[in-house]
Amino acid sequence: MSSSPGASSARTQLTALAEAGFPAPWRHARGEFSGAARPAAVLILFGVLDGLPSDHHAQAEAVRDDLDVLLLARATTLRSHAGQVAFPGGRADDGESMVEAALREAEEETGLDPSGVEVLGEFDPLPMPVSNHVVTPVLGWWAKPTPVGVVDEAESSHVFRAPVADLLDPASRVTVVARDGHRTYRGPGFQFSDGTTTHLVWGFTGGILDALFDALGWTEEWDRTRELELRR
């Protein structure tokens, strides 16, 4: 499946983006870097995760109906970012590179075989002040997909594929407004259904996807005045 022309084209564009580099902080990053912040990494893994097509047909030629990105829903019992949709990832161990950390965490959280992941590159780190981390996004292509699922229910409640074309669908795009006391967050969001569950991707993960899609030229025009308000 991963050798189809569309998959190859998407991989080529992702590789070129990784090689060009992505300056930090990205436009949706919130907060400043702190000397006490702990290093962490997330794996942004694209590929053909299964044979199920997207519902939306993307305008970008590279985005075929079978192109996916791997996401998970964090457990609702976690102290930070509880219940939010995220990339696989977590804190780096001492002496561990960001690539090693991203692959290890992805294996621990989703059960994927890291030997099937082709690492395309890593981007500049981003601040995540809510949990006091500085996070390096690692971009990967799933050359040899393996089964994935929830490994530890204390960490995540759901592991799933997100069809990229469905994320790009203008009907899926919203501006998320989250209020927490006197603070207000406003940023890009993606709301879509996998047939059984409606997922909302926003915050750190939504900002990364939004910036990536723009940089790749995949973004489709959407109504940025359509807001979804979250009360926390």
N, C-alpha and C positions, 0 to 999 in steps of 0.2 A: 504493500500500500504506500509506503513512504517513498517509492521511486516514481510516482506519477509526475507528469510534467508540472502540474500545479504545485505539488509539494516541493519540487525542486526549485521552482521560481520563488516561492516564499522563503525557502532556506537560503537562497542566494541573496535576497534582499535583507534578511535578518543578519546574515554573515557580514554583508557590507556595512550595515549599521553598527555592528559590534566592532568592526575594524576601524570605523571612523571615530568611534567613541561618542559618548553622550555626556556633555558637561553637567556638573553638579553645582548647586542644587537644582533639580528639575523644578519646573515652574509651580508644581503643586506641593513641593516639600514644605513642611511646617516646622519651625523651630531652628535653633542654632546647634552647631556641634559643641559637645562638652567634653572636657578632658576626662571626665568620669564615665562617659558613655562606653558601653561594652560593644565589641565588634560582633556583628551578626551577618548572615547572608540569606538570600532567598533565591530559589531557582525558578526562572521564568522559562518554562518548558513548552515549546511549540512542537507540533508534529501531527501525524494522523493517528489519533489514539484509538479509533475504532472505525467501522465502516458506516456509521450512521451519519447521514448528511444533515446539514443545517437547514433550518426552515427558510432563512433569508438568503438570497443570492447577492453576494457582495459586488460592488461596482469595481473594485480593484481586481485586475485579472489574476494577480498572484494568489488571491484569497479564494481558494476553491471550497466547495461545499463540505469537504472532509477535513479541512484544517482546524485543529483544536489547540487550546492551551489548557494546561493542567492546573486545577484550583482545588482548594479544600475549604470547608467551613469549620472554623475553630470551635472547640467545645464551649458551651455556654457557662461552664463553671470556672473558666480561666480568669485570672485576675486582670489581665489586660487584653484588650481587643476581643473580648468574649463574644462568640457567635458570629464574628465577622468572617467574610470570605477573604482568603489570602492565598498567596503563593506558598508552596512548601518551603520551609526554612526555619532558622533559629540561630541561637547564639553559637559562636565559634569556640571550639576548645583551644586551650593553650597550644601554641605552635602549629595550629591548623591554618591552611590557606583558606581564602574565601571560597574558592572552588570546591575544595575538600569539604568545607562546612556545609555548603549548599547541597552537595550530593549526599552527604551522610544524613542530613536532616530530612531530605526528600525520601530517602530509603526508609528511615525510621518512621516517618509520618504516613507514607503511602504504600510502602512495600515494593516500590519499583526497583528494578535492577539497574544500578548506576552505570554498569558497563555498556548498556544500550543507549546512553546519553552522550551525544556529541556536544562538547562545550564549545560554543562559538566565541565567547569572550565575557568580560565583566565590565560593568559600568562604574562610574564614580560613585562613592558611597553617599547615602542620604541620611539625614537626621530623623530619628523617631523618638522625640522627647517624651512621649507618653509612657513608653517603657524603658527610656534611658538607653537606647541602642543607637549605634551608627551602622546602617545596613547597606551591604554591597549587593546589588542585583547581578546575578549570574545568568546569562542568556544561553539556553541550550536548545538542541534539536533532538527529538526522540527518534534516533535512527533505527532502533530495535525495540519497539514498545513491549512492555510486559504488563501483566495484570496489576491493578492497583486497587486499594480499598483502605478503609479505616484500620489502622494497626493498633492504636491506643485510644480508646474512647475518652480518656481523660484529656487528650490533646485535641482531637478533632471528631466531629460528628458525621462528616460526609466528605468523600473524595470524589471528584467528578471532572468530566471533560466539559469544557465550554467551547462550543463552536465559535470560531472567530467571526464568521459572517453574521451570526446572531448577535454578537456583541456590537458589531458595527451597524446593525440595523437602527436607523434613526428612531424607530418606535421603542427601542430598548434604552435609549439615552435619556438621562435626567441630570439635573443639577441637584445634588444632595445638600440639604441645609441641616446641620446637626447642632443643636444647642445644648450646652453643658454649663449650667449656671449662667455666668455673665459672658462666657466665651461662645462664639459662633463659628462653626466650620462651614465653608461653602466650597464645593468642588465637584468634579465630574463623577457620574455614576452610571452603572450599567445594570439594568433590571431585565432578567430573562428567565424563562421556565425551561426545565429539562423534561417536561412532561408530567412530573410528579411534584416537583418543588420549584418555587419561584425564588431565585437568588438575586441578591442585591450586592453588587461589587462597587465599593466606594473607598474613601479614605486613601491610605497609602497605596493599596493595590490598584484601586480605580485610577489614581493619579498617574501611576506608572504605565498602565495600559493606555490611558488617554494620550500621554506624551509619546509613547512608542508608536501608536497608530498614526499620530500626526507626522512623526518623523519619517515613517515608512510611506506616507502618502496614501494610507488606507482609509482614513477617516471620511465618513459620508456626512453631508450637511445635516444638522439636527437642531431642534428647537431648544436653545440654551435657556430660554425663559421658563421652560417646564420644570418646576421644582418639586422635590420630594422632601418633606420635612421630617426629621427624626428627632425625637425628644429623648434625652438620655438621663 
